[in-house]
Amino acid sequence: MTTQTTSAQGGLATALEHAQRLLERDPALARQQAEAILEAVPRHAGTTVVLAAAHRLGGDPGKALAVIAPLARGLPSLAEGQLELGLTLADLGRTAEAVAAFRRTVALDPRAGEAWRGLAEGLDLMGDTAGAEQALAQQLRASTRDPALIEAAAALIDNRLGEAEQRLRDHLADHPADVAALRMLAETGARLGRYEDAERLLTGCLEIAPGFAAARHNLATMLYRQNKSAQALAQIERLTDRDPRHPGYANLRAAILSRLGEYDTAIGIYERMLAEFPNQPKGWMSYGHALKTVGRQPDCVAAYRKALELSPGLGEAWWSLANLKTVKFDAADRAAMAAGLEQPDLSDDDRLHLHYALGKALEDAKSYADSFQHYAAGAAIRRQQVDYDPEENHADVARSRAVFTPALLAATAGQGCPAPDPIFVVGLPRSGSTLIEQILASHSQVEGTMELPDLIVMSRRLGGKANRREDSTYPEMLADLSPDALRELGEEYLERTRVQRKTDRPFFIDKMPNNFAHTGLIHLILPNAKIIDARRHPLGCCFSGFKQHFARGQAFSYDLTDIGRYYADYVDLMDHFDTVLPGRVHRVIYEAMIGDPEGQIRALLDHCGLPFEPACLNFHENDRAVRTASSEQVRQPIFKDAVEHWQNFESALGPLKQALGDCLATYPDTPRN
């Protein structure tokens, strides 16, 4: 090799390095530099990749594709060419093709961290959550050269979470500022369900490295999972401000806005993202959820159908259609769901959703025995996934009965925050609570919100309980709180829920059914708040809950014995408060509401201190957003059809009847009466 040749190659390398450095700072200058190199050295592979990247980063992925596609075809073993092709296709919204390119990249270079990241994002958009998690773990492994972190990442990939956690903690003891290790430990904590620990680690990580986008995305997700929606929004908006076209960031922002009740904004984000990146089955499904909430049912159905067109085995999309309660599946739909269940690689989540959806389809077709088998199969899968102990729930009810004595209630009378704003609608899911909410929200002085998690979050904090299996001092610790502390808790609840209030109406509804367990807390901290107990026939309520797959919570509902015992415990606790606080709770019997709507509505409004308004009788004309499984049913006039649905399945309900005990025989009265 001559000195002149060596010098020319050195000059080319220097010029190419300069172009690569310019990419992030000034893509236009990088493009000019790359074009100048290619004039001197046509078809130079590395420079062609830089030119394509410059077009892409400059906002013209179409030109980038025209540059990179021929190179990727001509040199299929060039990893950097396949990577740039994947990034360009992802920018163009051609997700499936991008995923294929990223797979080719990591096959050529397993340490290509950016390709693993792109693969994770693409798989997530396509609905392959498990594959996305694996790719993210591989990205963590690829992005470090430290042997200790490589071993920890390998354990994380294999789901050996205890080992991964120990290796990472040992590493951080010597390297406390290693942001990659902090993020990996947070991911381990999240998988173990320790969201608060993960949040703390990610916050610390970002204090060290504020520009660490992946950690900020993780933090926004962690906050969202903990119902810290306002904080989650602040984090994700820092990312969308920097990268407004990133579909993962945009989808999370839309989900957070939906939870905050900002549906129009969320729907606009989904529409922009899906126009640009249409190959997102989960994106279409989330868009459908938002459309359902605001009552745009035809558009909602079309969105769910689009998700299924892209991913026929997406069980949650089938269940979302079934969960509208108003969509009737035809024979082709039933066949498609049955075929989906035959797929050997189907995830548990897809399988249980398909079982629930097919159960609903067969119930509508009056094939009740087959329908029950599918409901039971879906529930059995979900029961294995949830952490629920009926004995613990029974003990918690006994503890509450022991704490809230006439003596305590007399000693605390007149304490707490005096604001009358909240109306709590409690009970069991599928008891008619959404109907009550819709009636009240049709009144000019009452605002409907959603099933607010705040009281439950506060109770866990008060008991010092970081996760389900830890011991709690709640509710016993309530007996030791000062009047100031009780008032401050009431004020905290009002402040926490203020973000959900969109109007200036003086009263608002919190429809979290599980708040019945916190009736005593409500009374102590908000003595002027109203409490409405929605109650339905035990078999109708419990079986309706059993055949309903809930997005979160309600872990008691996936076994007939569990749900029967839970209903009996609920009746026992509410009977206790009827005894020690007579008249404090107003009960609405679902069947009575169906039989005499006007009489029951007048009594309900009277208890709330509200004058009668005809709009409350015409609640189905209210166009407010409704965020529960009954959203479509309450947009129709009261109908009696659902009251006795359980009778079609009565032969299978023996375990439920036995668990209910005397509650079944004495309904609507309590066994004590």
Secondary structure by P-SEA (a helix, b strand, c coil): ccaaaaaaaaaaaaaaaaaaaaccccaaaaaaaaaaaaaaccccaaaaaaaaaaaaaaccaaaaaaccaaaaaaccccaaaaaaaaaaaaaacaaaaaaaaaaaaaaacccaaaaaaaaaaaaaaacaaaaaaaaaaaaaaaacccaaaaaaaaaaaacaaaaaaaaaaaaaaccccaaaaaaaaaaaaaaacaaaaaaaaaaaaaaacccaaaaaaaaaaaaaaacaaaaaaaaaaaaaaaccccaaaaaaaaaaaaaacaaaaaaaaaaaaaaaccccaaaaaaaaaaaaaacaaaaaaaaaaaaaaacccaaaaaaaaaacccccccaaaaaaaaaaaacccccaaaaaaaaaaaaaaaaaacaaaaaaaaaaaaaaaaaaaccccaaaaaaaaaaaaacccaaaaaaacccccccccbbbbbcccccaaaaaaaaaaaccccccccccaaaaaaaaaaacccccccccccccccccccaaaaaaaaaaaaaaacccccccccbbbbcccccccaaaaaaaccccbbbbbbbccaaaaaaaaaaccccccccccccaaaaaaaaaaaaaaaaaaaaaccccbbbbcaaaaaacaaaaaaaaaaaacccccccccccccccccccccaaaaaacccccccccccccccccaaaaaaaaccccccccccccc
